[in-house]
Amino acid sequence: MGIEIERKFLVVSDAWRAAAHAVVPMAQGYLNDAASIASGAQNASVRVRIEGDVAFLNIKSREPGTTRQEFELPLPVDDAQALLKLCVGGLVEKRRHLVRQGVHLWEVDEFLGDNAGLVVAEIELDDADEAFDRPDWLGVEVTAHQRYFNLALAARPFSRWDAAERG
């Protein structure tokens, strides 16, 4: 079992683009929905993701805070494509840009399709209290805001948010 310690932030400028050293196209969907997690009927999201030319089945616990259990299993891309057709909600498509800042790697997700216009940056840490360099292009932290979870974006994409939610 893996443990993921992740923090998520809105991005307030394009200054990160100059430092991006790689970009990976991604498409993902969920085999369960946000409502089943929110109601407590299920305690984990089940995601199918194609990252470039590889694919994974990912199971992630839904716990408050920055730390979650995470299981990631490789899948043949053909199987992942078939599973994406079984997913509930919409497909979440994005380009993940990798940006090195100090000793940490930032993943800047530039969303496409129904989530176009949303850009978030994530950092994975070894410890929940670990210090990290905060780039100038980072905005407010949204780690605890469930509407920014990819599972939530599949059910209710950014294009359907009102001005207050985007704020």
Contacts in CASP RR format, 6 or more apart in sequence:
PFRMAT RR
TARGET T0000
AUTHOR 0000-0000-0000
METHOD contacts of the structure
MODEL  1
MGIEIERKFLVVSDAWRAAAHAVVPMAQGYLNDAASIASGAQNASVRVRI
EGDVAFLNIKSREPGTTRQEFELPLPVDDAQALLKLCVGGLVEKRRHLVR
QGVHLWEVDEFLGDNAGLVVAEIELDDADEAFDRPDWLGVEVTAHQRYFN
LALAARPFSRWDAAERG
1 69 0 8 1.000
1 70 0 8 1.000
1 71 0 8 1.000
2 69 0 8 1.000
2 70 0 8 1.000
2 71 0 8 1.000
3 67 0 8 1.000
3 68 0 8 1.000
3 69 0 8 1.000
3 70 0 8 1.000
4 60 0 8 1.000
4 67 0 8 1.000
4 68 0 8 1.000
4 69 0 8 1.000
4 70 0 8 1.000
4 124 0 8 1.000
5 66 0 8 1.000
5 67 0 8 1.000
5 124 0 8 1.000
5 125 0 8 1.000
5 126 0 8 1.000
5 127 0 8 1.000
5 128 0 8 1.000
5 130 0 8 1.000
6 66 0 8 1.000
6 68 0 8 1.000
6 122 0 8 1.000
6 123 0 8 1.000
6 124 0 8 1.000
6 125 0 8 1.000
6 143 0 8 1.000
7 66 0 8 1.000
7 122 0 8 1.000
7 123 0 8 1.000
7 125 0 8 1.000
7 141 0 8 1.000
7 143 0 8 1.000
8 120 0 8 1.000
8 121 0 8 1.000
8 122 0 8 1.000
8 141 0 8 1.000
8 142 0 8 1.000
8 143 0 8 1.000
8 148 0 8 1.000
9 120 0 8 1.000
9 121 0 8 1.000
9 122 0 8 1.000
9 138 0 8 1.000
9 139 0 8 1.000
9 140 0 8 1.000
9 141 0 8 1.000
9 142 0 8 1.000
9 143 0 8 1.000
10 119 0 8 1.000
10 120 0 8 1.000
10 121 0 8 1.000
10 138 0 8 1.000
10 139 0 8 1.000
10 140 0 8 1.000
10 142 0 8 1.000
11 108 0 8 1.000
11 119 0 8 1.000
11 120 0 8 1.000
11 121 0 8 1.000
11 137 0 8 1.000
11 138 0 8 1.000
11 139 0 8 1.000
12 137 0 8 1.000
12 138 0 8 1.000
12 139 0 8 1.000
13 136 0 8 1.000
13 137 0 8 1.000
14 137 0 8 1.000
15 135 0 8 1.000
15 136 0 8 1.000
15 137 0 8 1.000
16 97 0 8 1.000
16 99 0 8 1.000
16 106 0 8 1.000
16 108 0 8 1.000
16 121 0 8 1.000
16 135 0 8 1.000
16 137 0 8 1.000
17 97 0 8 1.000
19 99 0 8 1.000
19 100 0 8 1.000
19 101 0 8 1.000
20 97 0 8 1.000
20 98 0 8 1.000
20 99 0 8 1.000
20 108 0 8 1.000
21 98 0 8 1.000
21 99 0 8 1.000
21 100 0 8 1.000
22 97 0 8 1.000
22 98 0 8 1.000
23 95 0 8 1.000
23 96 0 8 1.000
23 97 0 8 1.000
23 98 0 8 1.000
24 51 0 8 1.000
24 52 0 8 1.000
24 95 0 8 1.000
24 96 0 8 1.000
24 98 0 8 1.000
25 51 0 8 1.000
25 52 0 8 1.000
25 93 0 8 1.000
25 94 0 8 1.000
25 95 0 8 1.000
25 96 0 8 1.000
26 49 0 8 1.000
26 50 0 8 1.000
26 51 0 8 1.000
26 52 0 8 1.000
26 92 0 8 1.000
26 93 0 8 1.000
26 94 0 8 1.000
26 95 0 8 1.000
26 96 0 8 1.000
27 49 0 8 1.000
27 50 0 8 1.000
27 84 0 8 1.000
27 91 0 8 1.000
27 92 0 8 1.000
27 93 0 8 1.000
28 47 0 8 1.000
28 48 0 8 1.000
28 49 0 8 1.000
28 50 0 8 1.000
28 84 0 8 1.000
28 91 0 8 1.000
28 92 0 8 1.000
28 93 0 8 1.000
28 150 0 8 1.000
28 154 0 8 1.000
29 47 0 8 1.000
29 48 0 8 1.000
29 49 0 8 1.000
29 84 0 8 1.000
29 87 0 8 1.000
29 89 0 8 1.000
29 90 0 8 1.000
29 91 0 8 1.000
29 92 0 8 1.000
29 154 0 8 1.000
30 45 0 8 1.000
30 46 0 8 1.000
30 47 0 8 1.000
30 48 0 8 1.000
30 87 0 8 1.000
30 88 0 8 1.000
30 89 0 8 1.000
30 150 0 8 1.000
30 151 0 8 1.000
30 154 0 8 1.000
31 46 0 8 1.000
31 47 0 8 1.000
31 48 0 8 1.000
31 83 0 8 1.000
31 86 0 8 1.000
31 87 0 8 1.000
31 88 0 8 1.000
32 42 0 8 1.000
32 45 0 8 1.000
32 46 0 8 1.000
32 88 0 8 1.000
33 88 0 8 1.000
33 89 0 8 1.000
33 151 0 8 1.000
33 154 0 8 1.000
33 155 0 8 1.000
34 146 0 8 1.000
34 149 0 8 1.000
34 151 0 8 1.000
34 152 0 8 1.000
34 154 0 8 1.000
34 155 0 8 1.000
34 156 0 8 1.000
35 155 0 8 1.000
36 42 0 8 1.000
37 43 0 8 1.000
37 44 0 8 1.000
37 45 0 8 1.000
37 62 0 8 1.000
37 151 0 8 1.000
38 146 0 8 1.000
43 61 0 8 1.000
43 62 0 8 1.000
44 59 0 8 1.000
44 60 0 8 1.000
44 61 0 8 1.000
44 62 0 8 1.000
44 69 0 8 1.000
45 58 0 8 1.000
45 59 0 8 1.000
45 60 0 8 1.000
45 62 0 8 1.000
45 149 0 8 1.000
45 151 0 8 1.000
46 57 0 8 1.000
46 58 0 8 1.000
46 59 0 8 1.000
47 57 0 8 1.000
47 58 0 8 1.000
47 59 0 8 1.000
47 60 0 8 1.000
47 150 0 8 1.000
47 151 0 8 1.000
48 55 0 8 1.000
48 56 0 8 1.000
48 57 0 8 1.000
48 58 0 8 1.000
48 75 0 8 1.000
48 80 0 8 1.000
48 83 0 8 1.000
48 84 0 8 1.000
48 87 0 8 1.000
49 55 0 8 1.000
49 56 0 8 1.000
49 58 0 8 1.000
49 80 0 8 1.000
50 77 0 8 1.000
50 80 0 8 1.000
50 81 0 8 1.000
50 84 0 8 1.000
51 96 0 8 1.000
53 77 0 8 1.000
54 74 0 8 1.000
54 77 0 8 1.000
55 74 0 8 1.000
55 75 0 8 1.000
55 76 0 8 1.000
55 77 0 8 1.000
55 79 0 8 1.000
55 80 0 8 1.000
55 81 0 8 1.000
56 72 0 8 1.000
56 73 0 8 1.000
56 74 0 8 1.000
56 75 0 8 1.000
56 80 0 8 1.000
57 72 0 8 1.000
57 73 0 8 1.000
57 75 0 8 1.000
57 80 0 8 1.000
57 83 0 8 1.000
58 70 0 8 1.000
58 71 0 8 1.000
58 72 0 8 1.000
58 73 0 8 1.000
59 70 0 8 1.000
59 71 0 8 1.000
59 72 0 8 1.000
60 68 0 8 1.000
60 69 0 8 1.000
60 70 0 8 1.000
60 71 0 8 1.000
61 68 0 8 1.000
61 69 0 8 1.000
61 70 0 8 1.000
62 68 0 8 1.000
63 69 0 8 1.000
64 144 0 8 1.000
65 143 0 8 1.000
65 144 0 8 1.000
66 125 0 8 1.000
66 128 0 8 1.000
66 143 0 8 1.000
67 128 0 8 1.000
75 83 0 8 1.000
84 91 0 8 1.000
87 154 0 8 1.000
88 154 0 8 1.000
88 155 0 8 1.000
89 154 0 8 1.000
89 155 0 8 1.000
90 114 0 8 1.000
90 154 0 8 1.000
90 155 0 8 1.000
90 157 0 8 1.000
91 154 0 8 1.000
92 111 0 8 1.000
92 115 0 8 1.000
92 150 0 8 1.000
92 153 0 8 1.000
92 154 0 8 1.000
93 111 0 8 1.000
93 112 0 8 1.000
93 113 0 8 1.000
93 115 0 8 1.000
94 109 0 8 1.000
94 110 0 8 1.000
94 111 0 8 1.000
94 112 0 8 1.000
94 115 0 8 1.000
95 109 0 8 1.000
95 110 0 8 1.000
95 112 0 8 1.000
96 107 0 8 1.000
96 108 0 8 1.000
96 109 0 8 1.000
96 110 0 8 1.000
97 107 0 8 1.000
97 108 0 8 1.000
97 109 0 8 1.000
97 110 0 8 1.000
98 105 0 8 1.000
98 106 0 8 1.000
98 107 0 8 1.000
98 108 0 8 1.000
99 105 0 8 1.000
99 106 0 8 1.000
99 107 0 8 1.000
99 108 0 8 1.000
99 121 0 8 1.000
99 135 0 8 1.000
100 106 0 8 1.000
101 132 0 8 1.000
101 133 0 8 1.000
101 135 0 8 1.000
102 133 0 8 1.000
104 123 0 8 1.000
104 125 0 8 1.000
104 132 0 8 1.000
104 133 0 8 1.000
105 123 0 8 1.000
105 124 0 8 1.000
106 121 0 8 1.000
106 122 0 8 1.000
106 123 0 8 1.000
106 135 0 8 1.000
107 121 0 8 1.000
107 122 0 8 1.000
107 123 0 8 1.000
107 124 0 8 1.000
108 119 0 8 1.000
108 120 0 8 1.000
108 121 0 8 1.000
109 119 0 8 1.000
109 120 0 8 1.000
109 121 0 8 1.000
109 122 0 8 1.000
110 117 0 8 1.000
110 119 0 8 1.000
111 117 0 8 1.000
111 118 0 8 1.000
111 119 0 8 1.000
111 120 0 8 1.000
111 153 0 8 1.000
111 158 0 8 1.000
113 157 0 8 1.000
113 159 0 8 1.000
114 157 0 8 1.000
114 158 0 8 1.000
114 159 0 8 1.000
114 160 0 8 1.000
115 153 0 8 1.000
115 157 0 8 1.000
115 158 0 8 1.000
115 159 0 8 1.000
116 158 0 8 1.000
116 159 0 8 1.000
117 158 0 8 1.000
118 153 0 8 1.000
118 158 0 8 1.000
120 142 0 8 1.000
120 148 0 8 1.000
121 135 0 8 1.000
121 137 0 8 1.000
121 138 0 8 1.000
123 132 0 8 1.000
125 132 0 8 1.000
142 148 0 8 1.000
146 152 0 8 1.000
147 153 0 8 1.000
147 156 0 8 1.000
147 161 0 8 1.000
147 165 0 8 1.000
158 166 0 8 1.000
END
